[in-house]
């Protein structure tokens, strides 16, 4: 068990050293990708995709169901 623990500790140390070695300098492909992302966002900044619209519809349905349940509760208490 001790050997496994030492090996695991060495693996964790090695992987953290590798991650620390990664620098923040972006290559040309990364820069190009960021430019494409910015261009797409500037073309359609406020457009919503179908999943966003579906999520909003679900939120509205939940709010309506909650309001209806509260109204039914109030009516039953009277």
N, C-alpha and C positions, 0 to 999 in steps of 0.2 A: 504494500500500500504506500509505503514511503517513496518508493521509486516512481510510482504513478503520480504522486503529488508533486514530486520534483520535476517530472517531465511536463506535467500540466502547467506548473509555474513557469518553466522555461518557455513553453509554447505561448503562454499569455504575454510574457515579457517580449518575446521575439515579434509577436503580432503587433503589440503596442509600439515597438520600435519602428516597425515597417510603416505603421500609420503615421507616426510622428515624422518620418522621413518624407512623406508626401508634402509638397509645398503648394502654396496657393496660386502659383503662376499658371495661368491657363494657356493651353496651347492654341494654335490657330483654328483647329476644329471646334474647340470649346467656344472661342470668341465668335466664330461664324454661327454656331448654334444659338448663342445668346442674341446675336443680331437678328436672326430669323424669328426668335421668340418675341423680341421687342416689336418687330415689324408686324407680326400677326396680331399682337395685342393692340397695336395702334390702329389697325384696320377695323377690328371688331372689339372695342373695349367694353361695350355694354351688352353684347349679345349673350343670350342664354342658350345653353344646349338643352336637349330634351331631358336629360337627367335632372338638371337644375329646375326646369319647369315642373317635372313630375314631383320633385321634392317639395316645391312650393304648394302644389296641389294637395299633396299629402298633409302638409302643415295646416292648410286651410280646412281640409276635411276633419282633421283632429280637433281644431279649434271649434268648428261647427258642432261636432259630436259632443264635445265638452260643454258647450253652451246649452245644447239641447238637454243633456243629462241634468245640468243645474236647473234648467227651467222645469223639467219633470219633477225634480226633487222639491223645488219650491211649491209646485202645484199640489204635490202629494201631502205636503205639510199643512196646507191650508184647509 
